[in-house]
Amino acid sequence: TGGIHLDGLADCFDGLVGRDAEHRLAIMRDSRIGAFGAIGLILFLLLEIAAVAELGPALRWRALLAAPVIGRATPALVARLFPAARAAGAGAAFRAALPPGAPALGLGLALAAAAATLGV
């Protein structure tokens, strides 16, 4: 599943160079990776490695445990805060199906995970 997420991130980087919303969506639908996608992905992975390497040994394992929990707890909040790219896309369907309390629950779970694993 990580590969799909990295592919989506590369698509987002590629889409940054689009002239308008329609052009950006067309770029992101293209199955090939562009120059901005490749450069952005390499920089993201290097930054991720550097950030984890900077953590002390005691905090490193806790951060690696907290990251996927926080990452899975926040999509409802993000979907509520930002509009979907396409009215007929998966993001719009996800947003429409969100129960009213889902964003608050997701934020609460993310904060609880951070507090429990990172000692925040």
Buried (B, 14 or more C-beta within 10 A) or exposed (E): EEEEEBBEBBBBBBBEEBEEEEEBBEBBEEEEBBEBBEEBBEEBEEEEEEEEEEEEEEBEEBBEBBBEBBEEBBBBBEBBEEEBBEEEEEBBEBBEEBEEEBBEEBBEBBEEBBEEBEEE
